[in-house]
Amino acid sequence: MITAKLISMLFGGIIFTIIGFFLFRKRKVLGVCFFIVGLFFVYARFGPLSESKEKLDSIMHIDSSQVVSIKIYPIGFKKDMVADISDRETINKLCIALTKSTEEGEQFMKSLHSKWMVVIGLKSKQKILFGVHVENEVTGLEVSSNGDSGWHYGNLHADSFGKEIEKITTP
């Protein structure tokens, strides 16, 4: 859906790019700066970051019937999987817990000093990856393109999801 914000970002990006192109002939450094800023505006609105809201919504409104499996990986060691969940009952519990999550700002994640962290991979029509950070009873989900790195789409507060994951990963 094209909004006024998207249109203004597109035109702003195009204008900065055009100004940068014309200034590039006379003042090279200033022209290059305008050109780069213009391209960034266009890329940020229509590149991978433009999907941020959709990525967060796809987690907060996940349909458990669409999820085939859920994989839990420790951070940094994706080859050594902690759990591969494919039974419907556990998938349903985890998806219900995800639907209770709320969107949070950057300060929320910065306030967490994680007791433990994992990366979750949800396999459905699309593969969704996100990092889970838990401190005491507080759980934060960091939604990024590669689970624990890459393009950062946003953060979710999901305490009930953290409790479910802890039940699964604790022997």
WOVENBEL-V154660 format. One record per residue. D_LAST is the distance of its C-alpha to the last C-alpha in Angstrom with 2 decimals. Layout:
D_LAST
D_LAST
This chain:
46.07
48.59
48.90
51.43
48.85
48.25
52.00
52.69
50.05
51.54
55.08
54.15
52.53
55.55
58.00
56.27
56.17
59.88
60.89
58.95
60.72
64.16
63.53
62.23
65.85
67.23
64.48
61.83
59.14
59.45
59.62
56.47
54.61
55.76
54.95
51.35
50.79
52.26
50.06
46.96
47.92
48.31
45.13
42.99
44.26
44.26
41.71
37.91
37.76
39.88
36.90
34.89
35.48
34.83
31.47
30.32
31.82
30.14
26.72
27.90
29.59
27.31
28.03
24.93
27.26
28.05
24.50
23.80
20.33
18.01
16.57
14.29
15.41
14.97
18.44
20.94
19.11
19.69
19.90
16.30
14.57
10.95
11.41
14.62
15.03
18.22
18.00
20.51
18.79
15.89
18.58
20.84
18.46
17.88
21.63
22.68
20.70
22.48
25.81
25.46
25.45
28.66
30.48
30.66
32.86
32.26
32.32
29.16
27.08
29.06
28.20
24.42
23.20
19.77
16.78
14.83
16.26
15.63
18.24
18.22
20.54
21.95
24.13
27.00
30.76
30.09
27.10
25.79
23.83
22.79
20.91
18.56
19.03
17.36
18.98
18.19
18.54
20.67
19.71
22.27
22.60
24.91
26.59
28.16
29.63
27.15
24.00
24.04
27.75
31.02
33.02
31.60
32.04
30.81
28.07
26.38
24.91
21.97
20.01
18.80
17.53
15.48
13.88
13.10
11.66
9.44
8.15
7.67
6.30
3.84
0.00
